[in-house]
Amino acid sequence: MSEHNIASPLPGVFYRSPAPGQPPFVEVGSPVSPGQTVGLVEIMKQFSEIKTETAGTLKSFRVDDYGTVAPGDVIAVVEGE
């Protein structure tokens, strides 16, 4: 199996859920499909969805919820099928 990194396309704050108090988009260990949202990056009140490019299992998050990211930072790792 191969690992695929999901990187941030821009700087900002990473959120695992769509809004405070709501469940995360996806949990570690859950299956994911191409184009599935795993979180959001917010910069200046603009939110960008962070999506998977491959199918597999979400192996880990490399950034904490509400953590800051820079362009190219790895947000999550997907173990491919």
N, C-alpha and C positions, 0 to 999 in steps of 0.2 A: 504494500500500500504506500501511497505517496502523500506527503503533506503539502498543503497549499496555504500560503500566507494571505490574509486579507489585510491590506494596507490602507491607511488613511490617505485620501487624495488631497486633503487640505488641513490647515491647522485649526484647532478648536478644542471643544470639550466633548468627550465621548459619553453617550448615554445608552444603556442596555435596554431601556424600556421606552415606549412611546410617550409616556407622561408620568409624573410622580405618582406613586401609589399603584401603578398598573404593573402587571407581570412583564418580565423581560420578553423581548422578541423571540429569543431562543436560549435554552439552557445548555451548559456543557454536557456532552454525552448524547445530545439529541441529534437525530438525522437532519440534514439540510439539503436543499435542492438548489440548482443554479438560479440565481436571481432572487433568492430569499434574503430578506432584510435581517441583519443580526444586530443592528444598532443605528444610532444617529450621531453625526458630528455637527455641533452647533458653533457658528461663528457669527457674531454680531446679530443675533436673533434669527439667523437663517439656518435651517436644519437640512442636512443632506443625509439621505439614507445610505448606509453601508451594507452592501449586498455580497453574497457569495458568488463565485464564478463557476464553482464545481459542486457536484453532488458528493456527499460523504457524511461524516460525523463531526460535529463541532468538538474538537479536542481540547481547546483552551482559549481563554481570553488573555491577552498580553497587556491589556490596559484595564485598570479598575474603572468601575462605573463612576462617572463624574471626573475621570482623569483627563489630563490635557494630552493632546497629540499634536505632532508636527507632520507635515507631508512626508509620506513614505514610512511612517511608524507602523509596525505590525500591530493590528488591533486583535486579531484572532487567528487561530490555526484550524484548518479543516483537514481531517484525514480522509483522503479520497478512497473511493470504492475500488 
